[in-house]
């Protein structure tokens, strides 16, 4: 166990108001359809991805820059970190659901493809300079309307849900939690290793929960 200080604090979990939104994208991939109306309860989401420094306070691992997201973290690792942080902070910390993540990523914008609206990803400041050899330090690009940094970019983020490509056809309207079982866990957001570095808010991805990839990280959530 590392004794390095944890840098995030409960105040970094920003209040997300909850409400109704249209989840998915009609002209997106098959697993993003049908677009359906979803209501999420108010919750809290960390303004940044968990950094290497933050993760090292829980479990020693090697990293080059304490400011970049912790990567090569499996879903089980991320869930264990949430349990550890819950004990440290005195309230339940968890991974966000897919619905919570997409609602938060949109930042209050209805059916826009990106957290900032419809402008192309190449219009993002320093787009062609960033992500040359790995993720960037967290919080170095403009936040979305909820004050959240790096939504849809930097690294893929684990979600709480099991993944199914057909889940949207049976998803409940109120606080969907994903399928009851599965073989892959859902993830959201873009990643530095992709040709297109920033994903759409509605884009879905998944891998088995025990896999560890260099472009997979996470951020933590909590109930309101």
N, C-alpha and C positions, 0 to 999 in steps of 0.2 A: 504493500500500500504506500502510495506516495504521500509526502507531507506538504506538497506544494499547495499554496493557497488557491481556493476557488474564487474566481473573479466575478462571476455573475451573482446577483443577489435577488431576493424576492421582488424588489422594485423593478427589475428588468422584465418581469412578466406583465405585459401590458394588457389592459382591459379591452377585450374585443366585445362589442355590444351584442352580438347575436342578432338574429332576425331571419327573414326569408330571403332566398336568392335562387336564381336559376343555375343549377349545377350541371356542368357538362358543356359541350360545344357541338352544335348541330353539324358544322362542317369540319369537325375534328375526326379523330380516329374512331373506329367502331366502338371501342370500349368507353368512349366519352358520350355515347348516346344510349337511350334518348335523353335529351335535355329535360330535366325534371325540377319541379319546385321543391325546395328543402328548407326546413326551419331548423336553425341551430340555436341552442340556449347560449346565453352569455358565458364566456370563458376567458381564460388568460393564456397568452402565448408569449414566449420569450422574444424579445426584439431582435436577437441575433442567434445564429447557429451556435451550438455548444463548441467551444474552442478546444484546441489541443491542451492549453493550460487548464481549462476547467475539467477536462476529462482526466488529466494526469493527477488531479487532486483526488480522484476516485480510484484510478488504476494506473500504475506506472506503465508508460509506453514511450517509444521514441518518437520525437518530432523535431522538425527543424525550426519552426516559428510558432511561438505560443499564441499568436493572434489568428492563425488560420483555423478552419473547422477541424475538429477531430474526425479522422476518416479511417477506413478499414475497420469500421465498427459494425458488428452484426446487429440484427434486431434484438437478439437476446442481450447483447452488451448494452444497447441503448436502454432497454427496459430495466436492466440491473442498475444502470446509472440513475434512472428515475427513482427507483426504490431507495438508493443511497441518498439522493438529494432530498427525498421526502423525509427521511429520518433526520437529516441535517437541518432542514428548515421547519419541520414540525407540521407540515400539511402535505397532502397528496400531490405529488408531481407525476406527470404521465406524458405519454406521447399523444399528439393530437390525432383525431380521426381524420379520414380523408375529407369529409364534409367541412369540418372545422378548418382544416388547412386551406381548402379552396376558398371558403368564405373569407378567411383572413388575408389570403394572397390577393384577392380582388380589391381589398382596401376600400370598400364602399362603392366601387364602380360596378355597374350592372352589365354583364355580358360583354365586357371589353376583353380582348385576348390576353393582355399583359397587366401587371400591377399598376403601370403608369397610364394605361389606355391602349390606343391602337397603333402608336408609332412603332416603326420597325425596330427590331432588336439592335440593328447596326447603328441606330441613332442614340443608343445608350452611351453615356459619357465614357470615353476611353475603351470602347468595346474592342477595338482591334489591338489594343495594347495589353489587355488583361488576360489572365488565364493562359499564359504561355507554357508553363511547366507544372502547374498545379493550382489549387484554389487560392483565392486572394484573401487577405485579412478580412475578417467580418466587419460589417458596418462601414465600408469605404465607398459605397455607392448610395444614391439617394433612396430614402425609405419610401414605402407606399403610404397611402392615406391613413393607415392605422399606426404609422410609425415603425413598421417592421422592415428590417433590412434583409436584403439578399433573398427575398422570396422569389422563387423561380430561377435562381442562379447560384453559382458557386459549387454546391454539391447537392446531390439527391438527398432528400430528407425522409427518414423512416416515419411511417404513420402507424397508428395502433391496429388498424384493420387487417384482417385477412383479405386477400385479393381475389376477385372474380371478374373476368372481362364482361360478364353479363349482369352484374349486380344492379346496374341502374334500372333494369327492367322490372326489378322486384323491390327496389329500395323503398323503405318507409319514408314518409314526408318528415316526420319528427326525429331529429337527432339520429340519423342513420349511423350504425356502428360497424357496417360491413358484414360479410357472411359469418356464420357461426363457426365454420371450419375452413380449412384450405391447406395448400402446400406452399404458398408464397405470401409474403406480407407486402402490403401496399407501400408505395413511396411516391413522393411528389417533388416537383421542382427540376430545374435544369442542372447541368454539371459541366465542369471545366473540360472534361475529356471529350465532349461531343463536338461535332463539326459546328452545329448551331449551339451556342453556349447558354442561351436563355430559353426556357420552356414557356409555353402558354400556361395560364392559370389552370386550365381544365385538363392539361396533359397528365396522364396516369402512367405509372411504371410499377414494377414489382420484381422481387427476387426471393429465393428461399431465405428464411429468417436466419439461417446459420452462415450465410455467405458474408464475406468481408471484401468490399471493393474500395479502391483508392478514391473513388468519387462518391462514396456514400457517407453521410453524416446524419445529424438530427438536430432538432430543437425541442425544448420542453414546453409543456402546457400544464394547466391546472384549471380546476373549476373556478367559477367566479368568486 
